[in-house]
Amino acid sequence: MRVRRNTEITNSEVRVIGPHGEILGVMSIRAALRSAEAAGLDLVEVARPAAPPVCRIMDYDKFVSEQKRRARSARRRLQVPAKTR
């Protein structure tokens, strides 16, 4: 599932988690976007099925690179079967 961010989020209200993990509460999408912009970060939807959806204020590029790094690390840990002769 693709992660929505900033203006891609279409809900009118969202539950917002701040950049340091603090819960900022339920607010309008406009207020949440202003908070993210004031912090110089992105508003990223992390739990779409929740009511209202949960969004986190974070650096999106850093988040994506961290996800890729975790996926690479997980693939490395998979056991590869030994070749049989």
C-alpha positions as CSV (number, residue, x, y, z in Angstrom):
1,M,0.0,0.0,0.0
2,R,1.3,3.4,-1.0
3,V,1.8,6.0,1.8
4,R,-0.1,9.2,1.3
5,R,1.5,12.5,2.4
6,N,0.8,16.2,2.7
7,T,-1.9,17.3,0.1
8,E,-2.5,13.6,-0.9
9,I,-4.4,13.1,2.3
10,T,-8.1,13.7,1.6
11,N,-9.8,13.3,5.0
12,S,-11.1,16.5,6.6
13,E,-9.9,15.5,10.1
14,V,-6.9,13.4,11.2
15,R,-5.3,12.3,14.5
16,V,-1.8,13.8,14.5
17,I,1.4,12.5,16.1
18,G,4.2,15.1,16.5
19,P,7.8,14.8,15.3
20,H,9.0,13.6,18.7
21,G,6.2,11.0,19.2
22,E,3.8,13.2,21.2
23,I,0.1,13.0,20.4
24,L,-1.2,16.4,19.2
25,G,-4.8,15.2,19.0
26,V,-7.5,15.3,16.3
27,M,-7.4,18.4,14.1
28,S,-8.4,19.5,10.7
29,I,-6.2,18.6,7.8
30,R,-5.4,22.3,7.2
31,A,-4.2,22.7,10.8
32,A,-2.2,19.5,10.6
33,L,-0.5,20.7,7.4
34,R,0.3,24.0,8.9
35,S,1.9,22.3,11.9
36,A,4.0,20.1,9.6
37,E,5.0,23.1,7.5
38,A,6.0,25.1,10.6
39,A,8.2,22.2,11.7
40,G,9.7,22.0,8.2
41,L,8.6,18.4,7.9
42,D,5.9,16.3,6.0
43,L,2.5,15.1,7.2
44,V,2.5,11.3,6.5
45,E,-0.5,9.0,6.9
46,V,0.5,6.0,8.9
47,A,-2.8,4.3,9.7
48,R,-5.4,4.8,7.0
49,P,-8.2,2.5,8.3
50,A,-8.4,4.2,11.7
51,A,-11.2,6.6,12.4
52,P,-10.0,9.4,12.0
53,P,-6.8,8.4,10.1
54,V,-3.5,8.7,12.0
55,C,-0.9,11.0,10.6
56,R,2.6,11.6,11.8
57,I,4.8,14.7,11.3
58,M,8.1,13.4,10.0
59,D,10.8,13.7,7.4
60,Y,9.3,11.6,4.5
61,D,12.6,11.1,2.6
62,K,14.3,9.8,5.8
63,F,11.3,7.5,6.4
64,V,11.4,6.0,2.9
65,S,15.2,5.4,3.1
66,E,14.8,3.8,6.5
67,Q,12.1,1.5,5.1
68,K,14.3,0.5,2.2
69,R,17.2,-0.2,4.6
70,R,15.0,-2.4,6.8
71,A,13.8,-4.4,3.7
72,R,17.4,-5.0,2.5
73,S,18.4,-6.1,6.0
74,A,15.4,-8.5,6.2
75,R,16.3,-10.0,2.8
76,R,19.9,-10.6,4.0
77,R,18.7,-12.5,7.1
78,L,16.7,-15.0,5.0
79,Q,18.3,-18.4,4.9
80,V,19.4,-19.5,1.5
81,P,19.2,-23.3,1.0
82,A,22.6,-25.0,0.3
83,K,23.2,-26.2,-3.2
84,T,23.0,-30.0,-3.6
85,R,25.2,-31.9,-5.9
